[in-house]
Each structure stands twice: as structure tokens, then as C-alpha cells.
Amino acid sequence: MSAEVRFSDAEPNGLATMLGGLIEANLAAHPERKRLLAKTATYGVSAPDVGVAASIRVGGNGVVVRNGIVGRPNVLIETASDNLMGLSAVPLRFGLPDITTEEGRAINRKLLKRELKVKGLFLHPGKLARLNRLLSVG
């Protein structure tokens, strides 16, 4: 049985569509990642520069994507829209950006400059690592 990605809104916004489609494609290409859905977690992703946000809930071997930030996500990522696409291509080590690569160091610079904000980074690093693995195209 494959993992299911569902959209709870009749018309998902562009960010919700992108995130859900990316997760769905990655689960199809890497079926072993389905195990990342076993534990429940909630995520929010926001691009304030274009006024769009989406929520992701994983658990029960499935994913639900919604428009907007719903409730209090375990991890909330806020960054400019042009940064979002690049995040899925960053090489990972232990589920987090690999600082031995230029791309990984660039992510750390954005965090330090507050161009990328990750609420829950220190409270829920394991959940953040799971999201990174679900979204990573590598």
C-alpha cells in the first residue's frame, strides 16, 4: 500500500500544491521514505513576501496538506518564495543541510541573517529532519 498525499482544500494554493506534489513524487521515487510518516508531526511553511502559506500533517502513513497555517505546527518555516524551491535540492546529512557543501553553508548563512526562519529548530530537530527528507529530491 502506498502512502497517500491528500489536499484538504478544494482548491489548494500554489505552495500547498507544490509541497504536496513534491512529497508525493518523492514517496513514489523512494518508497522507503514511507517510514517517515509513521509518527505524527505538523509543519507550516510560509512565504510572507507573496502572502502564501501551507500546513502539512504527517502520520498514519499518510500526508494531509492544507492552505494556510493551521493550529500550532511543531515546525514553522518562514522564508521568501525564491528560497523555498532551493531548499528541496540542498544535500542532507542526518536529515539536515550538509554544512560540508556550499548549498548547506548557504542555508546556515540564511538562518544567521534571518532570511530563513525555522521555529521549532531546537525543540523538534528530528521532526525537521523528517520533513527535510520528505521534501529532498536527492
Secondary structure by P-SEA (a helix, b strand, c coil): ccbbbbbccccccaaaaaaaaaaaaaaaacccccccccbbbbbbbbccccccbbbbbbcccbbbbbccccccccbbbbcccccccccccccccccccccccaaaaaaaaaaaaccbbbccccccaaaaaaaaaaaccc
